Amino acid sequence: MRMMGVPDLAAAALALGASAILTGALHEDGLADVADGFGGGRDSAAKLEIMRDSRLGTYGALILMVSFATKLSALAALPDAVVVQSLIRRACAGRAACCRRCR
């Protein structure tokens, strides 16, 4: 994208958006659920109930914005030679973490 004259932040945002679309935003949904549960629940039962709720809460929205901004700035700062490799590694690391936990 940089070769086509797209600014670094815009290219990073498009890459992150495409990644979310390809994965069905599975990791983002889980992150938001955890943030809502731990931010709003007083005890374990309340936290689990909030995490099961499909609606997005304030804590979930906030953590998604922080997560996106962090990934966006990190990706935009990478040199051209490692951008694609880092996106592939990020996807593989997330999948590997899920697989290890399920064993």
N, CA, C and O atoms as a GROMACS GRO file, in nm:
protein
  412
    1MET      N    1   0.081  -0.120   0.000
    1MET     CA    2   0.000   0.000   0.000
    1MET      C    3   0.085   0.127   0.000
    1MET      O    4   0.049   0.227  -0.061
    2ARG      N    5   0.198   0.120   0.069
    2ARG     CA    6   0.285   0.237   0.074
    2ARG      C    7   0.336   0.272  -0.065
    2ARG      O    8   0.355   0.389  -0.096
    3MET      N    9   0.358   0.170  -0.148
    3MET     CA   10   0.407   0.195  -0.284
    3MET      C   11   0.303   0.269  -0.367
    3MET      O   12   0.338   0.337  -0.464
    4MET      N   13   0.177   0.256  -0.330
    4MET     CA   14   0.069   0.322  -0.403
    4MET      C   15   0.041   0.462  -0.349
    4MET      O   16  -0.049   0.530  -0.397
    5GLY      N   17   0.118   0.505  -0.249
    5GLY     CA   18   0.102   0.639  -0.196
    5GLY      C   19   0.002   0.650  -0.082
    5GLY      O   20  -0.033   0.762  -0.043
    6VAL      N   21  -0.043   0.539  -0.029
    6VAL     CA   22  -0.135   0.542   0.084
    6VAL      C   23  -0.056   0.573   0.210
    6VAL      O   24   0.048   0.510   0.233
    7PRO      N   25  -0.100   0.668   0.291
    7PRO     CA   26  -0.027   0.701   0.414
    7PRO      C   27  -0.017   0.580   0.508
    7PRO      O   28  -0.102   0.491   0.505
    8ASP      N   29   0.087   0.579   0.589
    8ASP     CA   30   0.113   0.465   0.677
    8ASP      C   31  -0.005   0.431   0.768
    8ASP      O   32  -0.042   0.314   0.779
    9LEU      N   33  -0.064   0.531   0.833
    9LEU     CA   34  -0.176   0.503   0.923
    9LEU      C   35  -0.297   0.448   0.849
    9LEU      O   36  -0.364   0.358   0.898
   10ALA      N   37  -0.324   0.501   0.732
   10ALA     CA   38  -0.438   0.452   0.653
   10ALA      C   39  -0.414   0.309   0.608
   10ALA      O   40  -0.505   0.227   0.611
   11ALA      N   41  -0.292   0.278   0.565
   11ALA     CA   42  -0.260   0.143   0.522
   11ALA      C   43  -0.270   0.045   0.639
   11ALA      O   44  -0.320  -0.066   0.623
   12ALA      N   45  -0.223   0.087   0.757
   12ALA     CA   46  -0.232   0.002   0.875
   12ALA      C   47  -0.378  -0.020   0.914
   12ALA      O   48  -0.415  -0.132   0.952
   13ALA      N   49  -0.460   0.083   0.907
   13ALA     CA   50  -0.602   0.069   0.940
   13ALA      C   51  -0.672  -0.026   0.843
   13ALA      O   52  -0.753  -0.109   0.885
   14LEU      N   53  -0.640  -0.016   0.716
   14LEU     CA   54  -0.700  -0.107   0.618
   14LEU      C   55  -0.656  -0.252   0.642
   14LEU      O   56  -0.736  -0.344   0.629
   15ALA      N   57  -0.530  -0.271   0.678
   15ALA     CA   58  -0.480  -0.405   0.706
   15ALA      C   59  -0.548  -0.464   0.829
   15ALA      O   60  -0.586  -0.582   0.828
   16LEU      N   61  -0.564  -0.384   0.933
   16LEU     CA   62  -0.631  -0.433   1.054
   16LEU      C   63  -0.778  -0.461   1.028
   16LEU      O   64  -0.833  -0.557   1.081
   17GLY      N   65  -0.842  -0.378   0.949
   17GLY     CA   66  -0.982  -0.401   0.914
   17GLY      C   67  -0.999  -0.529   0.834
   17GLY      O   68  -1.092  -0.606   0.858
   18ALA      N   69  -0.910  -0.550   0.738
   18ALA     CA   70  -0.916  -0.673   0.658
   18ALA      C   71  -0.892  -0.796   0.746
   18ALA      O   72  -0.957  -0.899   0.727
   19SER      N   73  -0.801  -0.785   0.839
   19SER     CA   74  -0.773  -0.895   0.932
   19SER      C   75  -0.895  -0.928   1.016
   19SER      O   76  -0.928  -1.044   1.036
   20ALA      N   77  -0.962  -0.826   1.065
   20ALA     CA   78  -1.083  -0.848   1.145
   20ALA      C   79  -1.195  -0.912   1.062
   20ALA      O   80  -1.267  -0.998   1.111
   21ILE      N   81  -1.207  -0.870   0.938
   21ILE     CA   82  -1.309  -0.928   0.850
   21ILE      C   83  -1.279  -1.075   0.823
   21ILE      O   84  -1.368  -1.159   0.826
   22LEU      N   85  -1.151  -1.105   0.796
   22LEU     CA   86  -1.112  -1.243   0.765
   22LEU      C   87  -1.132  -1.338   0.882
   22LEU      O   88  -1.164  -1.455   0.863
   23THR      N   89  -1.113  -1.287   1.005
   23THR     CA   90  -1.128  -1.372   1.123
   23THR      C   91  -1.267  -1.364   1.184
   23THR      O   92  -1.294  -1.430   1.285
   24GLY      N   93  -1.354  -1.286   1.126
   24GLY     CA   94  -1.488  -1.269   1.183
   24GLY      C   95  -1.485  -1.189   1.313
   24GLY      O   96  -1.579  -1.195   1.392
   25ALA      N   97  -1.378  -1.114   1.335
   25ALA     CA   98  -1.358  -1.032   1.454
   25ALA      C   99  -1.371  -1.115   1.582
   25ALA      O  100  -1.415  -1.065   1.686
   26LEU      N  101  -1.332  -1.241   1.574
   26LEU     CA  102  -1.344  -1.332   1.688
   26LEU      C  103  -1.262  -1.285   1.808
   26LEU      O  104  -1.313  -1.284   1.920
   27HIS      N  105  -1.138  -1.245   1.786
   27HIS     CA  106  -1.054  -1.201   1.897
   27HIS      C  107  -1.103  -1.069   1.955
   27HIS      O  108  -1.098  -1.050   2.077
   28GLU      N  109  -1.150  -0.980   1.872
   28GLU     CA  110  -1.201  -0.853   1.920
   28GLU      C  111  -1.326  -0.873   2.005
   28GLU      O  112  -1.343  -0.806   2.107
   29ASP      N  113  -1.413  -0.964   1.963
   29ASP     CA  114  -1.535  -0.993   2.039
   29ASP      C  115  -1.500  -1.049   2.176
   29ASP      O  116  -1.558  -1.009   2.277
   30GLY      N  117  -1.405  -1.142   2.180
   30GLY     CA  118  -1.364  -1.201   2.308
   30GLY      C  119  -1.301  -1.098   2.401
   30GLY      O  120  -1.327  -1.097   2.521
   31LEU      N  121  -1.217  -1.012   2.344
   31LEU     CA  122  -1.152  -0.908   2.424
   31LEU      C  123  -1.256  -0.814   2.484
   31LEU      O  124  -1.247  -0.778   2.602
   32ALA      N  125  -1.354  -0.774   2.405
   32ALA     CA  126  -1.458  -0.684   2.453
   32ALA      C  127  -1.543  -0.751   2.561
   32ALA      O  128  -1.580  -0.687   2.660
   33ASP      N  129  -1.574  -0.879   2.544
   33ASP     CA  130  -1.652  -0.951   2.645
   33ASP      C  131  -1.578  -0.959   2.778
   33ASP      O  132  -1.637  -0.938   2.884
   34VAL      N  133  -1.449  -0.988   2.772
   34VAL     CA  134  -1.369  -0.996   2.895
   34VAL      C  135  -1.363  -0.859   2.964
   34VAL      O  136  -1.379  -0.851   3.086
   35ALA      N  137  -1.340  -0.754   2.887
   35ALA     CA  138  -1.333  -0.620   2.946
   35ALA      C  139  -1.466  -0.581   3.009
   35ALA      O  140  -1.468  -0.525   3.119
   36ASP      N  141  -1.576  -0.609   2.942
   36ASP     CA  142  -1.708  -0.579   2.999
   36ASP      C  143  -1.731  -0.658   3.128
   36ASP      O  144  -1.780  -0.603   3.227
   37GLY      N  145  -1.696  -0.787   3.126
   37GLY     CA  146  -1.717  -0.870   3.243
   37GLY      C  147  -1.636  -0.825   3.363
   37GLY      O  148  -1.690  -0.811   3.473
   38PHE      N  149  -1.508  -0.803   3.342
   38PHE     CA  150  -1.423  -0.764   3.454
   38PHE      C  151  -1.446  -0.619   3.494
   38PHE      O  152  -1.422  -0.582   3.610
   39GLY      N  153  -1.490  -0.537   3.402
   39GLY     CA  154  -1.516  -0.398   3.436
   39GLY      C  155  -1.648  -0.378   3.507
   39GLY      O  156  -1.660  -0.289   3.591
   40GLY      N  157  -1.747  -0.459   3.475
   40GLY     CA  158  -1.880  -0.437   3.531
   40GLY      C  159  -1.927  -0.537   3.633
   40GLY      O  160  -2.023  -0.510   3.705
   41GLY      N  161  -1.862  -0.651   3.643
   41GLY     CA  162  -1.908  -0.754   3.734
   41GLY      C  163  -1.850  -0.741   3.874
   41GLY      O  164  -1.731  -0.716   3.891
   42ARG      N  165  -1.935  -0.759   3.973
   42ARG     CA  166  -1.890  -0.749   4.113
   42ARG      C  167  -1.837  -0.882   4.165
   42ARG      O  168  -1.740  -0.885   4.240
   43ASP      N  169  -1.899  -0.992   4.125
   43ASP     CA  170  -1.853  -1.124   4.168
   43ASP      C  171  -1.840  -1.214   4.045
   43ASP      O  172  -1.872  -1.172   3.934
   44SER      N  173  -1.793  -1.336   4.065
   44SER     CA  174  -1.768  -1.426   3.951
   44SER      C  175  -1.892  -1.453   3.869
   44SER      O  176  -1.885  -1.455   3.746
   45ALA      N  177  -2.004  -1.474   3.935
   45ALA     CA  178  -2.128  -1.504   3.862
   45ALA      C  179  -2.172  -1.386   3.776
   45ALA      O  180  -2.216  -1.404   3.662
   46ALA      N  181  -2.160  -1.265   3.830
   46ALA     CA  182  -2.199  -1.146   3.754
   46ALA      C  183  -2.105  -1.124   3.635
   46ALA      O  184  -2.150  -1.087   3.527
   47LYS      N  185  -1.975  -1.148   3.656
   47LYS     CA  186  -1.879  -1.132   3.547
   47LYS      C  187  -1.909  -1.229   3.433
   47LYS      O  188  -1.907  -1.190   3.316
   48LEU      N  189  -1.937  -1.353   3.467
   48LEU     CA  190  -1.968  -1.452   3.364
   48LEU      C  191  -2.098  -1.418   3.291
   48LEU      O  192  -2.107  -1.434   3.170
   49GLU      N  193  -2.196  -1.370   3.364
   49GLU     CA  194  -2.323  -1.332   3.301
   49GLU      C  195  -2.303  -1.216   3.203
   49GLU      O  196  -2.359  -1.216   3.094
   50ILE      N  197  -2.223  -1.118   3.242
   50ILE     CA  198  -2.194  -1.004   3.154
   50ILE      C  199  -2.118  -1.052   3.030
   50ILE      O  200  -2.146  -1.006   2.919
   51MET      N  201  -2.023  -1.143   3.048
   51MET     CA  202  -1.945  -1.193   2.934
   51MET      C  203  -2.032  -1.270   2.836
   51MET      O  204  -2.003  -1.271   2.716
   52ARG      N  205  -2.136  -1.335   2.885
   52ARG     CA  206  -2.225  -1.411   2.796
   52ARG      C  207  -2.321  -1.320   2.718
   52ARG      O  208  -2.374  -1.359   2.614
   53ASP      N  209  -2.341  -1.200   2.767
   53ASP     CA  210  -2.430  -1.104   2.702
   53ASP      C  211  -2.367  -1.059   2.571
   53ASP      O  212  -2.249  -1.024   2.568
   54SER      N  213  -2.443  -1.059   2.464
   54SER     CA  214  -2.389  -1.026   2.332
   54SER      C  215  -2.375  -0.875   2.309
   54SER      O  216  -2.311  -0.834   2.212
   55ARG      N  217  -2.433  -0.794   2.395
   55ARG     CA  218  -2.425  -0.649   2.377
   55ARG      C  219  -2.288  -0.596   2.417
   55ARG      O  220  -2.223  -0.650   2.506
   56LEU      N  221  -2.245  -0.489   2.352
   56LEU     CA  222  -2.118  -0.425   2.380
   56LEU      C  223  -2.138  -0.319   2.486
   56LEU      O  224  -2.226  -0.234   2.475
   57GLY      N  225  -2.056  -0.325   2.591
   57GLY     CA  226  -2.064  -0.228   2.699
   57GLY      C  227  -1.956  -0.123   2.689
   57GLY      O  228  -1.876  -0.123   2.595
   58THR      N  229  -1.954  -0.034   2.785
   58THR     CA  230  -1.859   0.076   2.787
   58THR      C  231  -1.714   0.026   2.796
   58THR      O  232  -1.627   0.073   2.722
   59TYR      N  233  -1.690  -0.069   2.886
   59TYR     CA  234  -1.554  -0.121   2.900
   59TYR      C  235  -1.509  -0.194   2.774
   59TYR      O  236  -1.392  -0.183   2.734
   60GLY      N  237  -1.599  -0.267   2.712
   60GLY     CA  238  -1.566  -0.337   2.587
   60GLY      C  239  -1.532  -0.240   2.476
   60GLY      O  240  -1.436  -0.261   2.402
   61ALA      N  241  -1.611  -0.134   2.463
   61ALA     CA  242  -1.585  -0.034   2.360
   61ALA      C  243  -1.451   0.036   2.384
   61ALA      O  244  -1.375   0.060   2.290
   62LEU      N  245  -1.424   0.068   2.509
   62LEU     CA  246  -1.299   0.136   2.543
   62LEU      C  247  -1.178   0.048   2.513
   62LEU      O  248  -1.080   0.096   2.455
   63ILE      N  249  -1.183  -0.079   2.552
   63ILE     CA  250  -1.068  -0.167   2.528
   63ILE      C  251  -1.048  -0.192   2.379
   63ILE      O  252  -0.935  -0.208   2.334
   64LEU      N  253  -1.157  -0.196   2.301
   64LEU     CA  254  -1.142  -0.212   2.157
   64LEU      C  255  -1.073  -0.092   2.094
   64LEU      O  256  -0.990  -0.107   2.005
   65MET      N  257  -1.109   0.028   2.141
   65MET     CA  258  -1.043   0.149   2.089
   65MET      C  259  -0.895   0.151   2.125
   65MET      O  260  -0.811   0.183   2.042
   66VAL      N  261  -0.863   0.116   2.249
   66VAL     CA  262  -0.724   0.115   2.293
   66VAL      C  263  -0.646   0.009   2.215
   66VAL      O  264  -0.534   0.034   2.170
   67SER      N  265  -0.704  -0.109   2.201
   67SER     CA  266  -0.639  -0.218   2.128
   67SER      C  267  -0.614  -0.180   1.982
   67SER      O  268  -0.505  -0.202   1.930
   68PHE      N  269  -0.714  -0.123   1.917
   68PHE     CA  270  -0.700  -0.083   1.777
   68PHE      C  271  -0.595   0.026   1.761
   68PHE      O  272  -0.512   0.019   1.670
   69ALA      N  273  -0.597   0.125   1.849
   69ALA     CA  274  -0.500   0.234   1.840
   69ALA      C  275  -0.358   0.183   1.862
   69ALA      O  276  -0.264   0.227   1.795
   70THR      N  277  -0.342   0.090   1.955
   70THR     CA  278  -0.210   0.033   1.982
   70THR      C  279  -0.159  -0.046   1.863
   70THR      O  280  -0.044  -0.029   1.820
   71LYS      N  281  -0.244  -0.134   1.809
   71LYS     CA  282  -0.204  -0.214   1.693
   71LYS      C  283  -0.180  -0.125   1.572
   71LYS      O  284  -0.088  -0.150   1.494
   72LEU      N  285  -0.261  -0.023   1.555
   72LEU     CA  286  -0.248   0.068   1.443
   72LEU      C  287  -0.115   0.142   1.447
   72LEU      O  288  -0.044   0.149   1.346
   73SER      N  289  -0.080   0.197   1.562
   73SER     CA  290   0.045   0.272   1.570
   73SER      C  291   0.167   0.180   1.558
   73SER      O  292   0.267   0.218   1.498
   74ALA      N  293   0.158   0.060   1.614
   74ALA     CA  294   0.270  -0.034   1.602
   74ALA      C  295   0.290  -0.079   1.458
   74ALA      O  296   0.403  -0.085   1.410
   75LEU      N  297   0.181  -0.110   1.390
   75LEU     CA  298   0.190  -0.155   1.252
   75LEU      C  299   0.239  -0.044   1.160
   75LEU      O  300   0.319  -0.069   1.069
   76ALA      N  301   0.193   0.077   1.182
   76ALA     CA  302   0.236   0.190   1.098
   76ALA      C  303   0.384   0.223   1.116
   76ALA      O  304   0.447   0.279   1.026
   77ALA      N  305   0.439   0.188   1.232
   77ALA     CA  306   0.580   0.219   1.260
   77ALA      C  307   0.677   0.114   1.206
   77ALA      O  308   0.797   0.138   1.203
   78LEU      N  309   0.626  -0.001   1.164
   78LEU     CA  310   0.714  -0.108   1.115
   78LEU      C  311   0.773  -0.074   0.979
   78LEU      O  312   0.709  -0.007   0.897
   79PRO      N  313   0.895  -0.119   0.954
   79PRO     CA  314   0.954  -0.102   0.820
   79PRO      C  315   0.879  -0.187   0.717
   79PRO      O  316   0.821  -0.290   0.751
   80ASP      N  317   0.882  -0.144   0.594
   80ASP     CA  318   0.812  -0.214   0.487
   80ASP      C  319   0.845  -0.363   0.480
   80ASP      O  320   0.757  -0.445   0.453
   81ALA      N  321   0.968  -0.398   0.504
   81ALA     CA  322   1.014  -0.536   0.486
   81ALA      C  323   0.950  -0.635   0.583
   81ALA      O  324   0.949  -0.755   0.555
   82VAL      N  325   0.897  -0.589   0.696
   82VAL     CA  326   0.844  -0.682   0.796
   82VAL      C  327   0.694  -0.670   0.820
   82VAL      O  328   0.641  -0.741   0.905
   83VAL      N  329   0.626  -0.583   0.749
   83VAL     CA  330   0.482  -0.563   0.773
   83VAL      C  331   0.403  -0.690   0.746
   83VAL      O  332   0.328  -0.736   0.832
   84VAL      N  333   0.419  -0.748   0.630
   84VAL     CA  334   0.342  -0.869   0.594
   84VAL      C  335   0.379  -0.984   0.686
   84VAL      O  336   0.292  -1.057   0.732
   85GLN      N  337   0.508  -1.000   0.714
   85GLN     CA  338   0.552  -1.107   0.804
   85GLN      C  339   0.491  -1.090   0.943
   85GLN      O  340   0.450  -1.188   1.005
   86SER      N  341   0.485  -0.968   0.993
   86SER     CA  342   0.431  -0.946   1.127
   86SER      C  343   0.281  -0.973   1.132
   86SER      O  344   0.231  -1.024   1.232
   87LEU      N  345   0.208  -0.940   1.024
   87LEU     CA  346   0.066  -0.971   1.021
   87LEU      C  347   0.041  -1.121   1.022
   87LEU      O  348  -0.049  -1.170   1.090
   88ILE      N  349   0.121  -1.195   0.947
   88ILE     CA  350   0.108  -1.340   0.943
   88ILE      C  351   0.144  -1.400   1.079
   88ILE      O  352   0.074  -1.488   1.130
   89ARG      N  353   0.252  -1.352   1.139
   89ARG     CA  354   0.293  -1.403   1.270
   89ARG      C  355   0.188  -1.374   1.376
   89ARG      O  356   0.163  -1.457   1.464
   90ARG      N  357   0.128  -1.256   1.370
   90ARG     CA  358   0.024  -1.219   1.468
   90ARG      C  359  -0.095  -1.314   1.457
   90ARG      O  360  -0.148  -1.359   1.558
   91ALA      N  361  -0.136  -1.343   1.336
   91ALA     CA  362  -0.248  -1.434   1.316
   91ALA      C  363  -0.213  -1.575   1.363
   91ALA      O  364  -0.295  -1.642   1.427
   92CYS      N  365  -0.094  -1.620   1.332
   92CYS     CA  366  -0.051  -1.755   1.374
   92CYS      C  367  -0.037  -1.764   1.525
   92CYS      O  368  -0.074  -1.865   1.584
   93ALA      N  369   0.016  -1.661   1.588
   93ALA     CA  370   0.033  -1.663   1.734
   93ALA      C  371  -0.102  -1.668   1.804
   93ALA      O  372  -0.117  -1.740   1.904
   94GLY      N  373  -0.199  -1.595   1.754
   94GLY     CA  374  -0.333  -1.599   1.813
   94GLY      C  375  -0.398  -1.736   1.799
   94GLY      O  376  -0.460  -1.786   1.893
   95ARG      N  377  -0.382  -1.796   1.683
   95ARG     CA  378  -0.438  -1.930   1.660
   95ARG      C  379  -0.364  -2.034   1.744
   95ARG      O  380  -0.428  -2.124   1.799
   96ALA      N  381  -0.232  -2.023   1.756
   96ALA     CA  382  -0.154  -2.118   1.835
   96ALA      C  383  -0.191  -2.109   1.983
   96ALA      O  384  -0.198  -2.211   2.052
   97ALA      N  385  -0.215  -1.989   2.032
   97ALA     CA  386  -0.254  -1.974   2.172
   97ALA      C  387  -0.387  -2.043   2.199
   97ALA      O  388  -0.406  -2.104   2.304
   98CYS      N  389  -0.480  -2.032   2.106
   98CYS     CA  390  -0.609  -2.100   2.121
   98CYS      C  391  -0.592  -2.250   2.119
   98CYS      O  392  -0.656  -2.321   2.198
   99CYS      N  393  -0.508  -2.300   2.032
   99CYS     CA  394  -0.488  -2.444   2.019
   99CYS      C  395  -0.422  -2.502   2.144
   99CYS      O  396  -0.459  -2.610   2.188
  100ARG      N  397  -0.326  -2.432   2.201
  100ARG     CA  398  -0.259  -2.481   2.321
  100ARG      C  399  -0.354  -2.488   2.438
  100ARG      O  400  -0.347  -2.581   2.519
  101ARG      N  401  -0.443  -2.392   2.448
  101ARG     CA  402  -0.536  -2.387   2.560
  101ARG      C  403  -0.638  -2.498   2.552
  101ARG      O  404  -0.684  -2.547   2.655
  102CYS      N  405  -0.673  -2.540   2.432
  102CYS     CA  406  -0.776  -2.643   2.413
  102CYS      C  407  -0.725  -2.784   2.441
  102CYS      O  408  -0.807  -2.875   2.457
  103ARG      N  409  -0.599  -2.804   2.447
  103ARG     CA  410  -0.544  -2.939   2.467
  103ARG      C  411  -0.565  -2.989   2.605
  103ARG      O  412  -0.524  -3.101   2.637
   0.00000   0.00000   0.00000
